[in-house]
Amino acid sequence: MEQTTRPPEFVEALAKGLAIIECFDSGHAEMSLSEIARRTGLTPAAARRSLITLVELGYAGHANKRFFLRPKVMGLGSAFYFSARIDEMLLPELRNVVEDFGDAASVGTLDAEDVIYIAHYSVQRARRATAVVGARYPAHATSLGRVLLAGLPDDKLCAYFHDLRPKALTNKTVTDKDALRREVELARERNYATTVDQLDYGITAIAVPIRGSNGRTIAALNSSGYTGLVTPEQLVTERLPKLQATASRIAHAIARYPMAESIIGS
């Protein structure tokens, strides 16, 4: 686990338990104790204590020396979903975007080097990287991520690139830091970003920022389609104005609920 200066009230045991929950994903749906310890950076003894607690509370299960998450974990995500009024403020707008253009639309926020999808609506049924609610992907490889990075203050953006170790997710993924920095600067200049086959083959997307009441970027909105059926130029011409208007409406809706702005943009 990352070592940083913690306040004296910091509960290490809780942090370890949350780290274990977060280490499960589509590629690691079930793991042994040693695998969990390795992925979280915990000692096997510390991981075991947290896992026993999670199993006892119903958040995890185990069989044949393998651990897995149980449906109760979904309650943690739904608490955010309803407290941030996702269904009320975001989903109707995403449905409108998809009704106009088809394909898919999402809203995401930045968490360290990743984008977390907090709302998504789609008519797509393709087998590829799926932007379900709660999914997280490297920010450098998504249109949402590049817009969110463009909204960072310069010092935080510099820190991001200093620590970044970009991975190629396709043979088109930009992994050169200088080139990525130019893409982010371009997104900051244009107020939107486009990507083609960066996260997965077949995804061409455009994203715009959603700004809070102080003008700070708190989230981003995108629309994506199939590479080969749409081009970045088409997305800019046909979808950008609609996306910008939608982002503005979402921003105004969020502003009516100050706590929602704090939750989404934290």
ABEGO torsion letter per residue (X at the ends): XBBBBBBAABBAAAAAAAAAAAABBAABABBBAAAAAAAAGBBAAAAAAAAAAAAAAGABBBBGGBBBBBAAAAAAAAAAAAAAGAAAAAAAAAAAAAAAAEEBBBBBBBBEABBBBABBBBABABBBBBBBBGBBBBAAABAAAAAAAAABBAAAAAAAAAABBBBBABAABBABAAAAAAAAAAAAAAGBBBBBGAABBGBBBBBBBBBBAAGBBABBBBBBBBBGABBAAAAAAAAAAAAAAAAAAAAAAAAABAAAAAAAAX
